[in-house]
Amino acid sequence: MGWGDGMARVGVIVRVRRRLPKRVRRIGLTLLRAMGLWSRPPSVDQSRHVPPQAQAQAPSSQVVSPPAGVAAGSALRRVFDLVVPIPSRDPAAGLELSRTLHFDTPAGMYVPEVLESRTLAGYEPYALAAFLAAVEQAPSGQVLDIGANVGLYALLAAMISDRPVCAVEPTPDLAQAARDLAQLNGLDISVEELALGDRSGTATLYLSDRTDSSNSLNPNFRRHSREIEVELRTVDEHVERTGPPTATPPITCPVPGRGPSSNFSRATRPVSI
């Protein structure tokens, strides 16, 4: 484990412990245990390591040609199922059930590729546990998945709760993939193709040469060779448009690069992961 990887992991744990109430942290640890990810602080980088039990339960997957009727030359598609453990509210009760998320996305998209090979155990496990705990324990309000990519956080929130869920993703093909996955899984998610920031209008989105998960409004966040103009809103304006009432805070999840975290009014200040 490199120094940077270790410090990133410690930073996530410290932020979670400082900002989330004890009851949310407790649910987060329950989720980690339920997913086979928590005993003692690991000696390896958990963001790169998949526990043996998770490897044994890795979903079968395939990269397939487009279905009949899709234009020749279209990208291959990544098709697989992802098992999602749902923890009991009672830590002593263990798992209540598991659900399955169906994935069918263009083969080149980064997040589905990681989920296919590592399952949930190998994808942001600490942030994911804290997010799901917050969805369960936070005051009433919508879930706002900012920089949603293909919408994993939004899909999970819609699966385990009855909250309104909105995924915000400015990259057109990723936003379309999020819509398609919501429809495929029968989940009620609103997908908005725009960026959230410190003002309203338009902004330049820099498309990373590394992965589609690191596109950013910050030109210095990742090396890029392409850029597009996208709609930009403040978080307050977006919440006013989409509801529910601003007296009930949204729950957000991580934003790469320059994000809108400084642009919440007191009324819309969220539980933020």
FENLINUR-V296620 format. One record per run of one state. SS is the DSSP state (h for helix, s for strand, l for the rest). FROM is the first residue (numbers start at 1). TO is the last residue. Records with the same first field share a line. If there is no record, write none. Layout:
SS=FROM-TO  FROM-TO
//
This chain:
l=1-2  20-21  35-51  57-60  65-76  88-90  94-94  107-109  119-119  123-124  138-142  147-151  161-164  169-171  185-189  193-194  198-200  209-211  215-215  217-223  243-250  253-270  273-273
h=3-19  22-34  52-56  91-93  110-118  120-122  125-137  152-160  172-184  212-214  235-242
s=61-64  77-87  95-106  143-146  165-168  190-192  195-197  201-208  216-216  224-234  251-252  271-272
//
